[in-house]
Amino acid sequence: MHRILALLYGVFSYSVFFVTFLYAIGFVGNLLVPKSIDSTTTTAFAQSLLINLGLLSIFAIQHSVMARPAFKHWWTRFVPPAIERSTYVLLSSLALILLFWLWQPMDGVVWQIENTAGRNVLWGLFWAGWILVLISTFLINHFDLFGLRQVYLYVKGKAYTYPGFKTPFLYKLVRHPIMLGFVIAFWATPDMSVGHLVFSVTTTAYILIALRFEEHDLLKFHGKAYEDYQQKVSMIIPLPRKK
């Protein structure tokens, strides 16, 4: 029974993530969702800025701290290893849901593209960014990344095996195509408000800082193989391959 419960928990956590991911597209793009990044302003500018930075900080701290190997080692003393990843995914999703719920839109226009061709290009980049994120997760191991593989192996009574270090397709262009996709999606908009700018600047800064910690962990885990990878492929901006 506990194996079945672990599987149901993993599926539930993944479902919450996937709905949150879809809502994030609508939130950032002001598309179809009841509350988006540029919904009607309800509070003063300074108050909105503090609230939004606080919400972004909650997600950043949770997402980074729980990803560190030392925290995982401690955390799995209380949480079964089979559902550790699912729990991480669930809590990350809940942090984003909190952000969507309490986000305070901020008045002011940074840029607004009137040209139809220009708007279409930016919308194309917006969708390309989200597609890049999704494709990049499947190129490595989507279901391992979001905890489903772990609970499936647990139900089968099999020990977890790390998928291994691999660099397929997009990972030969940049080391972190998932993060590149997010940066593109967050910045590619024909209508950049002050609130959207705060979101884009803060999330981009967080991504760049978080990648430094992740790179340190990957280098420690994979050793020479990852060091060689760093030498050949740029981190997030596609650049000519190093010789």
N, C-alpha and C positions, 0 to 999 in steps of 0.2 A: 504493500500500500504506500509506503513512504517513497518508493521509486515513482509510482504513478503521480503522487502529489508533487514530486519534484518536476516531473514532465509538465504537469498542468501549470505549475508556477512559472516554468520557463516559457511556455506558450503564452501565458497571460502577460508576462513581462515583455516579450517580443511584440505582442499585439499592442500594448500601450506605447511601446517605442514607435511602431510603424504608424499608428494614428498621430502621434506627436510629430513625427517626421513630416507627414502630409500637412498637418496644421502649420508647421513651421514654414512650409512653402507659401501657404496662404497668408501667414502672418507677415513675413518679410515682403511679399509681393502685393499686399493689400488685395488679395483675391479670395472672395467667397466666404471667408471666415467671419464670425460675428464680431471679433475684436482683432484689429491688425495693428501694425506698427505706427500707422498714421490715423488711427481713429480720433474722434473728437477730443480735444484737450480738456481736462477736467481740473488740473491743479496749476499752481504757479510754476514758472520755468525752473527756478532753483530747487523747489521741492521735487518736481518731476525728474530733474537730473540726478538728485541724490537717491531717489527711489529706484530709478533705472540702473544706476551704477551699483546699487546694493543688490538688486536682482541678478545682474550679470556676475557680480562677485560670488554670490551663492552658488551659481552654476559652475563658475570657474574653479572655486575651491573644492567643491564636491567632485567634479569631473577629474581634476588633477590629483588630488590627494588619494582618492580611492584607486587610481590607476598605478600608483607607485608600488613596486614589489614589496617594500618593507610593510606598507599598510596591508597588502594582500596577505602576507605571511601572518600578521597579527589578526586580521579580520577572519581568516579561515579557522581560527581557534573557536569561533562562535557560530560561523555560518558554514554549512557543509560545502566543501570545494566544488561539488557538482552544480550548486546554484549560486556560487560567488559571482560569476559573470552576469547571470540573469539579474541578480540583485543590484549590481552596478548599473546595468542598463535601465532597470526600473527606476532607481533613484535619480539617475541622470534625466530620465524622461519627466519625472515628477518635478525636478528643479526647473525644467523648461516650461512645464505646464504652469508652475507658479509665476514664472516670468511672463508668459502670455496673459495670464489672468490679471496681474497687477501692473503691467507695463503702462507707463504714462506717456502718451504721445506728446510731442513738443512742437510748438509752432515755429514757423520760419522755413523759407525755401532756400536751399543751397544751390540747386540747379533744377531746371525744368526744361526738358527738350521738347520743342514744339514741332520740329521737323519729323515727318512721318517715317522716313527712312531711318533716321537716327533713333527714333523710339523703337522701331522694329529690331534694329541691331542690338539695342540694349536688352530688349525682351528676349531675343534669341540667346544672348549671353547668360541671362538670368536662368533660363531653362537648361542651357548647356551646363551650367555650374551644378545644378541639382542632379542632372543625369550623370555627370562626372562623378559625383559623390557616390551615387548608387552603384554604378558600374564598377567603381574602384573597390567597393566592399566585396563584390562577387569575384573579382579577380584574385583576391587573396583567399578568404573563406568567410563569406557573409554570415553563415549560420554559426560558425565558431566565434566570430567577432561579437555576435549578439546573444550568445549563450545557449542557443538551441542544440548545438552539437554536443555540448557538455551534458545536458540533461538526457539527451537521446542515448548517449553512450552509457550513462548511469542506469537508465532503464534496462538496457541490454546486458548490464552486468559487466561491461568492458571498462578497462582503465582508460583514462583520458590520455591521448597522445597529441603532442604539439604538432600542428600541421607542417611545421618546418619553415625555414627561411627561403622565400622565393621572390622573384622580381619579374612578374609577367607583364607584357604589353606596356601599359601606362607607367608602371613602376620602373621602366627602363628610361623614362623621360624625366620623372621627378620622384623623389623618395616618398613624398606624401601627397599623392593625387587627391585623396579624400579632402585634405585641408585646402588644397588649391581650389577644389570645387566649391567649398564653402565660401572662400574669399571672393571668388567670381560671383557667386549667387548673392552675396551680401552687398556688393558694390555695384552690380549691374542693374541700374534702375533709371528710367527716364525722368523720374520725379524724386529727387533726393531732398527729404525734409531734414530739419535739424535733429529730430529724434532718430531718424534712420541713420544719419551721419554718426551720431553718438553710438548707436548700436554697431555700425560697421567698423568704426575706429577701435572701439573697445574689444570687439570679438577678434578683429585682426591682430591687435596687440597681444591678446590672450593666446591666440593660435601660435604666434611666433615665439612667445615665451614657453608655452607648453611643449612645443616641439623640441626645444633645447633639453628639457627634462626627459622627454621620450627618447631622443637620440642618445642620451647618456645611458638610459636603461637598455636600449637595443644594442649599443656598443658593448656594454658589459655582458649582455646575454649571449650575443653572437660572436663577439671577439673579432678576429681578423677578417672574417667574411663580411661583416658589416663595415669595418674600416675600409676595406677595398671598395665596397659599394659607395661609401661616402666620397671616395676619391674620384669615382667615375660619373656619378649622377648628382645633380643639384638637388637641394632640399625641397623647394616648393615652386620656384620659378623655372620653367623649362629653358635651359641654356645648352649650348653645344657641349657634347660629352667631353670630359677631361681625358687627356691622353695619359 
